[in-house]
Amino acid sequence: EEWLELAKGLGETCHKMYAMNPTGLGAEIVEFEPDPSKDGGGAREGDEITMRVRARKYILRPEAVEAWFYLWRYTREPRWRDYGWSMFLALQKHCRVRSGLGGFAGIRDVTAEHPEQDDLMQSFLMAETLKYLFLLFSDDSALDLRRWVLTTEAHPLHIRAGTGRFTPRTAIPDKGRRAGRGPRSSTGA
């Protein structure tokens, strides 16, 4: 229960880091500062902490929505989906490429009312950010967390029944492979 409360607090902090900006997106670097007038500036539980943006760009990172996905799956509290939906709408509004060609780009300043895009779509947008958004709003059967675990890059690994071990699943059939040697070459060697 203590770990769950800590996780919820971190999830709320992620939301606040997004919600505090006019774009609704989180800055690349945020600094936490305790009130310096209290006990020499050291933070204690329950103290108010000020969040200050130090690097204003948003490069399409997945970490906040990843946290909200896991918190949704564990708690079923609707707020985690609400936070993910707000992020999705902010991505659509500020990061969708305006040329009409499709795609997304990071933004240079999350604190600007009308931010400039950075002309770069990071690969983790598709591989992680959008995947976690999809999973956040999908039925649990889309990815059963009792049978699959996600790596730090959001790649699913199958958990072998009864062992707790992870095994890669592949769509490549064993036909045409020689025991212990991998696929056969076109020369038969």
N, C-alpha and C positions, 0 to 999 in steps of 0.2 A: 504493500500500500504506500509506503514511503517513496519507493521508486516511481510509482505511478503519479504521485503528486508532483514529484520533481519533473517528470516528463510533461505533465500538463502545464506546469509553470514555464517550461522551455517552449512549448507549443504556443502558449499565450504571448510570450516574449517575441517569438517570430511574427505572430500576427500584429503586435504593436509596432514592430519595426517596419512592417508593410503599411499599416493603416496611418502611421504618423506622416507619411509623405503624400503630397497632392496626387501623385500618380497611382498610389495604392500598391507600389512595388518596393521591395526592400533594397537598401543600399548595399554595395559591395562590402564596405567596412563601417561598422557602427561601434562607437566607444561607449562604455557604461561608466558613469561617474556618480559616486555616492555624494550626498550632501556634505560639503566640506565643513559646515558649521557644527556637525554632530561628531563628537568623540574623535577629533583629529582627522575627520574625513573618511574613516573606515566604515564600511557598510556592515550592517547587522540585519538579521532577519526582520522583515517588516518595514525596513527603511525604504524611502522613496529613492529610486535610482533614476538619473537623467540619462537618456540615450541621445548621443550626438552623432550625426552623420559625418564620417571622415573621408570616405570615398563615395561620391554621389552616383556612380554608374550602377546599372543593373545589367548583368550579362546573361540573363535567362537561367540562373541557377535553380536546382531542384530541391535543395535541402529543406526549405520550409514546408513545401507541399509533401515531401517525403515524411516529415514528422507528423503532419496532419493526417496523412493516409494511415499510418500505424496507430495513431491515437483514435481515429475513427473506428478502425477495425477492433481495437481493444475495448473502447468505452461505449461506442454507439452514440456518443453525444453529437447532436446535429451541428454544433458550432464548428466542428472541424471541417465538415463539408461546406458550411457557410464561408469559412475562411478560404478554402480552396476555390469556391465559386467566385469570390471577390478577386482572387489572384488571376483566375482565368479571364474574367472581364477586363481586368487591368492589362493583361497580356494582349488581349484583342484590341483594346483601345490604343495602347501606346507602343506596342512592339510589332504589331502586324505590319509587314512591308506595304507601304502606301502606293507602290508602283503598279499594283494590280497583278503582279507576276506571282504572288504567293510568297510564303515564307515569313519569317520573323527576324527581328534584329534587336540587339540590346539597346539600351538608351544611355545617354551620357549623364543625365542628371535627374534622379528620382524626385528631387525637390522642386523641379520646374513645373509650371502649369501645363506647358506645351513642350515636352522634352524632344530633343534632337536624337534621332536614331544613330547608332554607331556603324551601320552597314556591315554587320557581322552576325551570322547565326551560328552559335556554338553547337557542336555536335550533341552535347548533353541535353539540349532542349528536346530533341526527338527521343533520344535514348532514355532519358530520365524524367525531365520535368513533365512532358506531356504524358508519359507512361504513368506516372504517379497521379496525375489529374484524372486520367482514364480509370485507373484502379480505384481511386477515391469515390467515383460515382458509379462504379460497376457493382454487380452482384458479386458476392464472395466467391462464387464458383468460377469467376474469371481468373482468379489466382488463389487457390486454397493454401493458406499459410500453414496448414498442418502438414502439407505435402511438398511445399516449395519454400525456399528461402531466397531472398534477393541479395545479390552481392552489392558492394559499395557503388557499382556502376549500374545497378538495377537489372542485372541479368539473373533470370530465375535458375536456380539449381534444385534439382529434384532430391528429396530426402528419401533415402532407401528405407523401406518399411522395416520397422523394428530395430534398426541399427543406429539411427541418429546420424548416419553418415550421408554425405552428399554425393550424388552421382550425376555426371553430365548426361543429359538426354540428347539423342541425336536423331535426325530424320534419315540419316544415311544407313541403309540396310547393310547387314554383314555379308551379303552376296558379293562375290568378286574380291573378297579379302583373303589373304593367306594368313594362317594363324600366326599372330605375333609380328607380322611384317607390314601391316597397313595395306592400302589399296594396291592392286596389281597395276603395273605399268602397261602401256599399250604394246610393249615388246614381249610381255609375258614374264619378265624377270621379277 
